[in-house]
Amino acid sequence: MTRDGSGALEQPVDGRRLKGERRKKELIEATLRVVARDGVAGVSHRTVSREAGQPATAAAYYFAGIADLLTAALTACMDEDAERMRRLADASAAGADGVRALAELMARVVRDPGRLLAEYELYLLAARDEALRGPTGRWLDAVAGFVRRHTDDPARVDVAVAAVDGLLLQALLTDVVPTADRFEAALRVVLPKP
């Protein structure tokens, strides 16, 4: 072991562990692409491994079952989305126009409908499987945290959280991709000015 600039011992980097984490991440991203293309029913260890460009047994090596793979994909999506919402809430608290920033984020998200579709397919699994509600709960809590920067009315928070989900879901059902301006107009109806 070596010492860093502060004199503390540095832990050696385990290349195998880093490679394993990278492969797991690639498998999770491949799972999202498979779900976007073929739906949840299209997910198998072999299909995901092939999509990731890894050996046929790779997904089974890292994820014991399909449920584990789907849970990992859902968790990755929801945690990433929740973190983005927390950053928007922090920026909004610092004086940025959070509603406009959220509308722009939503417009970017709907431009990749495959990814959004995959997220909603996985999101709906949580309605059937209580074990998946942790990641979806973190997403909903992050959206509610953003909304609370604009209102402390519990009913308005519920409506605004539902509006964000509903607007994104409806964007998957239309041939005309909503713009940031359109999202902003809808959000301003449910979010009062701070």
C-alpha positions as CSV (number, residue, x, y, z in Angstrom):
1,M,0.0,0.0,0.0
2,T,1.0,3.6,-0.6
3,R,0.2,6.8,1.1
4,D,-1.8,9.6,-0.5
5,G,-0.9,13.3,-0.2
6,S,-2.4,13.5,3.3
7,G,-0.4,10.5,4.6
8,A,-3.4,8.2,4.7
9,L,-3.0,4.7,3.3
10,E,-4.5,4.2,-0.2
11,Q,-6.4,1.1,-0.9
12,P,-5.2,-0.7,-4.0
13,V,-7.6,-0.7,-6.9
14,D,-9.0,-4.1,-7.7
15,G,-9.1,-4.2,-11.5
16,R,-11.3,-7.3,-11.5
17,R,-13.9,-5.6,-9.3
18,L,-13.9,-2.5,-11.5
19,K,-14.3,-4.7,-14.6
20,G,-17.1,-6.5,-12.9
21,E,-18.9,-3.3,-12.0
22,R,-18.5,-2.0,-15.5
23,R,-19.9,-5.2,-16.9
24,K,-22.9,-5.1,-14.6
25,K,-23.6,-1.5,-15.7
26,E,-23.4,-2.6,-19.3
27,L,-25.8,-5.4,-18.6
28,I,-28.3,-3.0,-16.9
29,E,-28.1,-0.6,-19.9
30,A,-28.6,-3.6,-22.2
31,T,-31.6,-4.6,-20.2
32,L,-33.2,-1.2,-20.7
33,R,-32.6,-1.4,-24.4
34,V,-34.2,-4.9,-24.5
35,V,-37.2,-3.7,-22.5
36,A,-37.5,-0.7,-24.8
37,R,-37.5,-2.8,-27.9
38,D,-39.2,-6.0,-26.8
39,G,-40.9,-5.3,-23.5
40,V,-40.2,-6.9,-20.1
41,A,-41.3,-10.3,-21.6
42,G,-38.3,-10.1,-24.0
43,V,-35.7,-10.1,-21.2
44,S,-33.7,-13.2,-20.7
45,H,-30.1,-13.7,-19.5
46,R,-29.1,-14.7,-23.0
47,T,-30.8,-11.8,-24.8
48,V,-29.4,-9.2,-22.4
49,S,-25.9,-10.7,-22.6
50,R,-26.0,-10.6,-26.4
51,E,-27.3,-7.0,-26.3
52,A,-24.4,-6.0,-24.0
53,G,-21.9,-7.7,-26.3
54,Q,-20.9,-10.0,-23.5
55,P,-20.6,-13.8,-23.3
56,A,-24.0,-15.6,-23.3
57,T,-23.6,-16.5,-19.6
58,A,-22.6,-13.0,-18.4
59,A,-26.1,-11.9,-17.2
60,A,-26.7,-15.1,-15.4
61,Y,-23.2,-14.8,-13.7
62,Y,-24.0,-11.3,-12.4
63,F,-27.7,-11.6,-11.8
64,A,-29.2,-14.8,-10.3
65,G,-32.6,-14.4,-11.9
66,I,-34.5,-12.2,-14.3
67,A,-36.2,-10.5,-11.4
68,D,-32.7,-9.5,-10.1
69,L,-31.8,-8.1,-13.5
70,L,-35.1,-6.2,-13.8
71,T,-34.8,-4.9,-10.2
72,A,-31.2,-3.7,-10.9
73,A,-32.4,-1.9,-14.1
74,L,-35.4,-0.3,-12.3
75,T,-33.2,0.8,-9.4
76,A,-30.6,2.3,-11.7
77,C,-33.2,4.3,-13.6
78,M,-35.2,5.5,-10.6
79,D,-32.1,6.5,-8.6
80,E,-30.6,8.4,-11.6
81,D,-33.9,10.1,-12.2
82,A,-34.3,10.9,-8.5
83,E,-30.8,12.4,-8.3
84,R,-31.7,14.7,-11.3
85,M,-34.8,15.8,-9.5
86,R,-32.8,16.6,-6.3
87,R,-30.4,18.6,-8.3
88,L,-33.2,20.6,-9.9
89,A,-34.8,21.2,-6.5
90,D,-31.4,22.4,-5.1
91,A,-31.0,24.8,-8.1
92,S,-34.6,26.0,-7.7
93,A,-33.8,26.7,-4.0
94,A,-30.8,28.7,-5.1
95,G,-33.0,31.0,-7.2
96,A,-33.0,29.2,-10.6
97,D,-36.3,28.9,-12.4
98,G,-36.9,25.3,-11.4
99,V,-40.2,24.9,-13.4
100,R,-38.4,25.9,-16.7
101,A,-35.5,23.6,-15.9
102,L,-37.9,20.7,-15.2
103,A,-39.8,21.4,-18.4
104,E,-36.5,21.3,-20.3
105,L,-35.5,18.1,-18.7
106,M,-38.8,16.5,-19.5
107,A,-38.5,17.6,-23.1
108,R,-35.0,16.0,-23.3
109,V,-36.3,12.8,-21.8
110,V,-39.2,12.4,-24.2
111,R,-36.8,12.7,-27.2
112,D,-35.6,9.2,-26.3
113,P,-38.9,7.5,-26.1
114,G,-37.3,4.0,-25.9
115,R,-35.6,4.7,-22.7
116,L,-38.7,6.4,-21.2
117,L,-40.8,3.4,-22.3
118,A,-38.4,1.0,-20.7
119,E,-38.5,3.0,-17.5
120,Y,-42.3,3.0,-17.4
121,E,-42.5,-0.7,-18.1
122,L,-40.2,-1.3,-15.2
123,Y,-42.0,1.3,-13.1
124,L,-45.3,-0.6,-13.6
125,L,-43.7,-3.8,-12.3
126,A,-43.6,-2.1,-8.9
127,A,-47.4,-2.2,-8.9
128,R,-47.2,-6.0,-8.9
129,D,-44.0,-6.5,-6.8
130,E,-43.8,-4.7,-3.5
131,A,-40.0,-5.3,-3.4
132,L,-39.6,-2.9,-6.3
133,R,-41.4,0.0,-4.6
134,G,-38.2,1.3,-2.9
135,P,-36.7,2.6,-6.1
136,T,-40.0,4.0,-7.4
137,G,-40.6,5.6,-4.0
138,R,-37.3,7.4,-4.1
139,W,-38.3,8.8,-7.5
140,L,-41.7,10.0,-6.2
141,D,-40.1,11.4,-3.1
142,A,-37.6,13.4,-5.2
143,V,-40.4,14.8,-7.4
144,A,-42.3,15.7,-4.3
145,G,-39.2,17.4,-2.8
146,F,-38.9,19.5,-6.0
147,V,-42.6,20.4,-5.8
148,R,-42.3,21.4,-2.1
149,R,-39.9,24.1,-3.2
150,H,-43.0,25.7,-4.7
151,T,-45.8,24.8,-2.3
152,D,-46.4,23.1,1.0
153,D,-50.0,22.3,0.2
154,P,-50.1,18.4,0.4
155,A,-52.9,18.2,-2.2
156,R,-51.0,20.4,-4.6
157,V,-47.9,18.3,-4.1
158,D,-49.8,15.1,-4.9
159,V,-51.4,16.7,-8.0
160,A,-48.0,18.0,-9.3
161,V,-46.2,14.7,-8.7
162,A,-49.0,12.9,-10.6
163,A,-48.8,15.6,-13.4
164,V,-45.1,15.0,-13.9
165,D,-45.6,11.3,-14.3
166,G,-48.8,11.7,-16.4
167,L,-47.2,14.2,-18.7
168,L,-44.2,11.9,-19.4
169,L,-46.4,8.9,-19.8
170,Q,-48.8,10.7,-22.2
171,A,-45.8,11.9,-24.3
172,L,-45.2,8.2,-25.1
173,L,-48.8,8.0,-26.6
174,T,-48.5,10.9,-29.0
175,D,-46.9,11.4,-32.4
176,V,-46.1,15.0,-31.6
177,V,-43.3,15.2,-29.1
178,P,-44.1,17.8,-26.5
179,T,-41.7,20.8,-26.3
180,A,-40.3,22.3,-23.1
181,D,-42.7,25.3,-23.6
182,R,-45.7,22.9,-23.6
183,F,-44.4,21.1,-20.5
184,E,-43.7,24.4,-18.8
185,A,-47.2,25.7,-19.5
186,A,-48.8,22.6,-17.9
187,L,-46.4,22.7,-14.9
188,R,-47.2,26.3,-14.3
189,V,-50.9,25.4,-13.9
190,V,-50.1,23.1,-11.0
191,L,-47.1,24.8,-9.5
192,P,-47.5,28.2,-8.0
193,K,-44.7,30.7,-8.2
194,P,-42.5,30.4,-5.1
